[in-house]
Amino acid sequence: MSSLVTLTAKFYDRSGRYLINLNVQSRYKDSSRANSQKTDSNGSFIFQASPNRVVEILVKPPNAENYTVLKTINSLIESSSKSPIIVRLPKTLEEYQQKILPQSGNGTVATLFKIVDSNGKIMTNFPIKSRPKGRTLSYERYTNQEGIVEVISSPNRDIEILVLNSNDQFILRDSVNSKNGSIQPIIIKLNDSYEKFRSTTTLHLLDRDGSDFVVQNTKVEMLLVRSGQKQILSISNGKMPLVAMVGQQLRFTVFKPDGKALQPVDYFAKRIKENPVELHLDVDVTNGDTAQGDPNIGKDLKEGECTCNRDITTDEFKKITNSSTALGFLKDLNEQFRKLNMNNCLEKAHFIAHTLHETASYRLLEEGLGGKPESSVYDGYKGRGLMQITYKSNYEGYGKAVNEDFTGSNKHRIAKEKKHAVGSAVWYWHHSKAGNLTPHAIKNDLIATCALINGGYNGFDDRLSYYKKAVDAFKISKCTNLDQKIINRLDDYTSFEKSYIYSNKAGESFGWGLWNDPQANKKGKTKNVEEAKKGYARFLEMSKEQTYPFGTLKDNKGNTISRKRYGYSADAAKSFAGKRLKEL
């Protein structure tokens, strides 16, 4: 039996908006059996297939009776959460919902605006900001392919529209009353022509671990999506200047040294002066060539004084924990690290720190439920193993990876058999709901690895303590495989502002505020008022552009509602964060 491959697809409507809770399927071509799911809070659909099979991706839009094939792929196509397979629906969500008048049932209306330049040219993917008249807080959004943007407000509300000008500043351009919404868009003409919105930045190629993609004479194809024009670029140091128009959709395809194309990545400039564009590629990287069809560029870690590319010794492990129970797992740890190429010393340090905390130094391999039956939690599959994996889907996923069964009465094996207690944890490290944790560990992003494993920051100080012991035990300060910037700050973890969480996770940013807030009653993290303020402020900032910052679920009537995080609804979290920012 061949190993399954994991694929990630992301779904957008015609306006470019990603779609959550969308009914989707995957199936082998000409098969009557299909895997049915709903897209997650990021609009993504993660599924598995046998290698080198023709797979159909189907969609059932709102109000549709049947599923329709929208994309056919070969399962060997490379994809990830950062570089998913893109599936675009031919209509907007509103069109599928047969929305005649843009008015919602919760007392809000939609006002449509169409942005054109001084010559009447439609501005696509163009940034605007909107706010209620008299307010300073504004919300940024982008026009669709018709230059149209939708602003939600209360009926009969005065709305101010701010647009980007050629000086890279947002200026007040119009003020209108929302009335009962608009069917026809209100035209807003810019003071500048399209040619004034030329953006300059730097294209920076990175691998899946966030390392520089430095391969001599890297071939990169740049496609102007609307015109179909292509340009072939050559990059040698992983960076190159990039000039484009604001809103112009570009598609970059990077080619490996063997000529194989990697998954294309889309980009459009949001400002005239853009921060460097980081193009993350789903490959490992160093200098060199690849064999035909090999997705990786060979990466050989140097064996030195640190624990890169070698086993951890008993003496080194004893410096982290003196638990005899934990020491009994060292052989299996080393074996699984080798098996799944977890060769980097810093990654090992993060993994061991988290697993030692999760299991009280490997003593507790089954989650305690306080007398509740297992059938009442996690789909009947409670936490087991070094990473305390939960839910049947994870038990099945690990089982498929090792070609064994861990469902039903076999689920206890993950706690009772050392190789599977360790193996399930290492597997989950690479296949968590949040994706592969390796890139975060190698960047020393303890905030990210903790939040993505735990969902919050329980036991953060304990994890940090184990991490610091591992850094010393593994002689990571002498590692020659890590970036010097990482080496220079090993005594602490990556700051919140530079963490993956800060840029990508609204809920976990709110959590960072809670766990640092002296009055929030969250345990396991030393309180820090300044960090609490950073977490709350970032959550509020991210919430401006997210209708459901905590994701969604269905109520008993089938209506889409916001999830709760840490006991707070999204609205309650916004109110609490705003209140605490004023008080702290």
N, C-alpha and C positions, 0 to 999 in steps of 0.2 A: 504493500500500500504506500503510495507516494504522499509526501507531506503536503499539507494544504498551504496556500498562500493567502495572505490577508490583504484586502483591497479597500481603499477608502474613496468614496465618491461624494461630491458636494453639489447641491442642487440650487439653481438660481432661476428666478422668473425672468421675463423679457426685459424688465427694468433694471436687472442686475442685483436684485435683492435676494439674499439667500433665504431658503424656505425651511422652516421648522415644522415638525409634526406632519410632514408630507408622507402619504402612503407610497412606499417604494418596494420593489422586488428585484431579486436577481435570480437568474436561472441559466442553465446550460442551453445553448441554442437547440431548438426543436424538442426540448423537454417539457413535459406537462407539470413537473414539480417545480415550485418556486419558493424562495426564502423571502417571506414578507416581514417588513419592519416599517418603522416611522423614522424620519430623519431626526437627529438629535438637536440640541439647543444651538448648535453651530451650523445646522443645515446639512450635516454629514450622515452618511450611511456606510457603515463598516461591515464587510461581509467576507466570507472565505470561499475559496474554490480550489479545485485541483489544478496543478500547473499545466500550462499550455492547452487550456480549454477555451472555446469560444463562449463568451458569457454575454447574455442580454441584460440590460438594466431597464426596468419598466417603472412607469409612474402612473399613479391614479390621482389627478389633480382634484381640487374641490369641485363638487357637483358632477364629476364624471362617474359613469357607471362601470367602466372597465379600465384595466391597466393597458398602457400603450408602451411599446418598445421605443425608447428615445436614444439609446446608445448600445452599440455592440462592440465588445473589446476582446482581446486575448488576455487571459488571466496573467500572462507574463508581464503585462504592462506595469511599470513602476508607479507606486502611489504611496502617499502618506498623509497625515493630518495637515502637514505644511504644504504638500504638493499633491492635492487630491485629483481624481478624475473629475473633470468639470462636466456637468449635465445641465443644459439650459432648456427651460420650457419655452414654448413658442408664444405664450401669452403672459400678461402680468397676473399677479394674484387677484387683483380686483376684477379683471376680465373673467377669470374662472369663477369667481364668486358672483358674477353677473351684477356687479355693483353699479347701479344706474346713477343715483345721486350719492356723492361721496359723503354720506352721513352715517355715523355708527350708531349702534343701539345704546351706547353708554352716555349719550348727551354730548358727544363731540362731533365736529364736522371736519371735512377735509377741504382745504383750499389749494387749488392747483396753480402753480406758477411756471411759466416758460421763459427760460433765459436765452437771450440772443446777444450777439456782440453789436457794436455800433453800426455795423453794416447789415444787420439782420441775420447773420450766420448763427445756426443753432449751436449752443455750447453743451456738449455732452460730458458727463462725469465731472461737471463743474461744481465747485463748492459754494454753497450759500449758508448763511446763518439766519435763523428766525428767532423772534422773541416777542412776548406780549408787550405792547406799548407801555413805556414807563419802567420796564425792567432792564437790568444790566446783563442778566444771565441769558445767554443765547445757545441755541442748539444747531450744530453743524450737520448738514446732509449734502447729497450730491444728486445732480440731475441724471435722468435716464438717457437712453439713446435718442429720445425725441426732445431732449433739453428740458424735460418736465420734472418738477419736484413737488411732492405732496407735503403740506404743512397741516398737522392736526391741532385743533384748538377748540375752545368752547364756542358755541354759536354767538354771533354778534359781538365778536371780540376784535379789538384793534390789534393788528399784527404788523410788526416792523421786519422788513427784509434787508439783510446786509449782504453785499456781494464783494468778491475779491476784485481789487483794481490792479493796474499795472505796476503799482508800487508795493505789491504783495501785502496790502492791508485791506481789511474788511471795512467798507463804508456803508452808511445807511443809504439805500437806493429807493425804497418805496415804503409806504405805510397804507394799509388797506383794512377794511372791515371784513371779517370772515363771513358775516351774515349767516346763511344756512349752507355754506359750502359753495363750491363752484363746479359746474360740469365742464365748462370751457376754461382753459388755463388763462391766467392773467399774464400778459406779456411784460417782461422787464428787460429793457434794453440797457446794455452796459455803455459806459462812456468811452470804452477803449475797444479797438479792433482785436480780432482773434490773434493777430500776429504779435500783439504786445504781451501775450501770455506765454512766452518762451521760458521753459524751466531748465535749470542747470543743476546737475548733481553728479554723484559718482556711483557707478555700479560696482558692487562688492560681492564676489562669489564666495559662498561659504558651503561647507559640507554639512551633513546631518548632525554632526557634533558641534557645529559652530566654528570649526577650524577654517582657516583660509584655504581656498581652493587654488593652490598655486601649482599649476601644471603648464609646462611650456607650450606656447602656441595653442591655447585652448580655443576651439572654434565655437562661436556663439552666433546663432541666427536671431536677428531682431525682425519681427513681423509687425508692420503697421496694420492692425486688425481690420479697420474699416476699408482701407484702400487695397489691402492684399499685397502691398509692396514689401519686399524682403531685403535685408542687408546682412551680409556675413561679416562678423567682427572677429578679431584675433586678440586674445588677452593672454599675457604671460605672467603677470604678477598678481592675478586675482582681482585686479581693479582696473577700471577705465572710466573716463569722463562720459557723461550721458546728457544729451540735449534732447528735449522733447517739449511738446506743447502741453500746457495744463489740461488735463482731462483726456488727452490722447491715449487710447488703449494700445499698449505694446505687449507683445508676447515673445518671451525669450526662450530659446531652446539651446541648451548647452550640450555639446558633443564630447564624449569621452575620447581618449587617445585612440581607441580601437574603431572609432567612427560611429558608435552606437549613440543614438539620441536619448537624452534624459527627459524626464517629464517636463513639458513646457510650463512656464510660470508667467502669469499675467501681471501687468503693472500699469498704473497711470499716475501721473504727477498730480499732487493736490495743492502745491504751492509753486511759485516762481523760483524761490530758493528752497529746494528740498534738502532734507537730511540725506546722507548716503543711503542708497537703496541696497538692502541686503537680500541677495538672491540665494535662498537656502535650497541645496540640491540633495536629493535622497541617495547619497553615496558616501562612502568613506574616502578619505583623501590623503595622499602625499604625492610627491613627485613620482613619475613612472608611467608604465603602460598597463593595459589590461588585456586579458584574454578575450576573444570574441564571445559576446554574450554574458560576460561576467559583470554584475552590477557595481562592483567595487573597484576602486583603484587601490592597489596593494598598500597596506599600512602596517609596517613592521615597527613595533615599539622596541626601543633599545632596552636591553636588560642591564640595569645598573644597580646601585645600592638600594633603590626603592623596590617596591613589589610589582612593578610593571613587568608583564610577560614572564612571570614566574610564580610559583606557589608561595603562599604565606606560611611562614614557619611557626612552630608551636610557641617558641619564645616571643615572637612578634605578636601572636594572638593573645598571649597571657598578659601583655602590656595593656590590652584593651579591656579584657574581662578575666577575672580569676575563677569564673564559674566552671567547674569540672564538666557540667552538662554541656555548656557551650563548646568547650574544647573537644568534646566528642563529635561535634559536627564539622570540624576543620577539614577532615579528609574529603567529605562530601562537598563542602564549599569550594575547595580547590578544584575538584573534579568538574563541578558545574561551571565554574568560572572558565576553565579551559574549554569545556564543551561549547559554550555559547560566546566564546571570544571576549569575555569580560577581562581584558588584560591590563587596563589602566589602573594605576595605584589609587588615584583619587576617586574613581568610580567604585572601587572595592571599599574604600573608606566610607563613602556615603551609604552603600548597600548594607554594610555590616552595622553601621550606626543605627540605621532605621530598624533593621531586623532585630537587633539586640533589645532595642526599646520596645518594639511591638510584642515581644514574647518573654519579657523579663529574663533576658540572657538565655533564650532558647528553652526555658523551663515550661512555658505555657504555649502549647502548640494548638490548642483549641480555645475558641472564644467562649467565655462564660456568659450565660444568658440569664442569670439570676432566677433560675427556676422556670423560665418560659420554655415551651417546647420549640425545637428547632424549626418545626413546620411553620411557625408563626413569624419567622424573620427571614430576610434575604432569599426569598423564593425557596426556602427549605434547605439552604446551603450556607451555614454559618462560617465564620472566619476560621481557617486552618492553615497550618504551615508557618514558615518563618515570616511570611508577609501577610498572614491572616486573610487569604483571599476568600471572597464571598461570592454568592450567586452561582446558580447552575451553569450559566454561560461561561464563567471563568473555569469552573471545574471541567467542563466539556472542552474548552479551548486548550487547557493544559493537556488533557487526555489525548486530543488529536495530535498535539505536538510530539508526544512520546509514544503514540499508538497504544494507549492503555485506557481502561475504563475507570473513571472516578465518580460515577453517578450511582444513585441508589445506595445499596449497602456498601459499595466500594468507596464512598466519599471519605470514610474514616481513614483510608490509607494515607491521605495527605498529611495527617497528623501522626500516624503510627509508624510510618516508614521514613527513615531519615533522608534517603535519596529523593523522595518525593516532597518531603517537607521543605528541603532546600530547592529542589528542581522547580516546584510550583512557584516559589518566590522569585527565582531567577527568571523564569518564564514571564511572570507578571511584570517584573521590572522592565521588560522589553515590550509587553503587550497590554499595559494598563489601559483603562478607559481614556486616560489623558495622553496615551501614546508612549513612545520609548522614553525612559527617564535618563538614559545615558547622556544626551546632550546637556542636560541640566547639571548632572553630577560633575561632568568634566569641566564645566564653568564654575564649579564650586557654589552652585545656587542651592543652598540648603533650604531656603524659603520655598523654592519651587518643588524640590523633591519631597519635602515634608507635606506641603499642601496637596500635592497630586496623589500622594499615597494615603494620607490621613483624611483629606477633605477639609481639614483645618490645621491647627497648630498645637494639638494636644501633645504634651511631652516634649515640646520643642527644646527646652533647656537640657533635658536628658539626652536627646539625640545629639545636641551640640557637644555635650560632654564626651560622649562616645566618639564623635567625629574627631575632636581634638586629640584624644588618646590614639586614634588610628593614624592621624597625620604624623604624630611623633613615632609610633611603632613602625610604620611603613616607610619612614625616612623620606616622606614626600617632598620635603624641602630640597632634596638632592636629585629630584626627578629631572631628567633631561628631555622628557616627552611632553611636558606641559609648557604653556605660554608663561613667560617670565612674569607677566602681570598677575597671573594666578598664583605663582610661587610667592610673590611679594606680599600677598594678603592671606596666606594660609592660616594665620592666627585668628581669622574671622571669616565669616561667610559673605557672599555677594550681597551688597546692599539691596534694600527693597526697591529703590529707584532703578537699579540695573537688573533686577530679577525678571524672569519670564512672567511672573505673576503680574507685575506692574503693567506690562504691555498688553497682556492677554486675558486676564481673569478678574472680572468685576467682583464676583462673589468672594473669591479668596483675598482680594484687596480689602473688602469689608471685614473679612475675618482677621486680617493683619491688624486692622484697627481695634477689633474686639479683644484679641489676645494681648494687646499692648495697653489697653485701656484699664486704668486702676479700678474703675467702677463697673466693668462689664462682666465680672464674675466668671471669667474663663481661666482655667488652670493650666499650668505646665509651661508658661512663658513669663519671664521676668518683665514686669510692667515698665513701659517706656512711653511717656506722654508724647514726645516728639514723633516716635514711630506710629503711635495711635493716630495722630493727626494726619500723617502721611497716608495711612491706609484709608481713613475715612474720606479724605480729600480726593484721593485717586478713584475710589469707588463712585463718588458723586460725579466726578468728571466723566468716567466711563458710562455711567448710567444715562447721561444726556443723549447718547446715540443708540441706546439699547432699550427697546420696549420691555423686554423681559430679561433683565440682567442676571437673574437666577435660573433662567430656563423656564420651561412650561410643563404643564401636565393637564389632564382632562378631569373635570369634575364629574359628578354622578349624572349630570345632564348632557355630557359630551362637549361642554364648552371649554375652550382653552383658557387656562388661568395660570398665573405665575406660581412657580415653585417657591418654597420657603428655604432659607439658609440660616442655620444656627438659631432656628426658632423665630426668624423674622420674615415677614412678607417683604417683597421688594419695596413697596411704598413705606412700610414701617421702618425698613432699614435706611431708606433715604431720609426720613424724618429724624430717626435716631442719630444718624451720622451728622446731619446738619446741626442738630441740637448740641451734640458733644463737641463738635468743632468750635462752637461758640463758647462752650464752658471750659474747655481744656486750655 
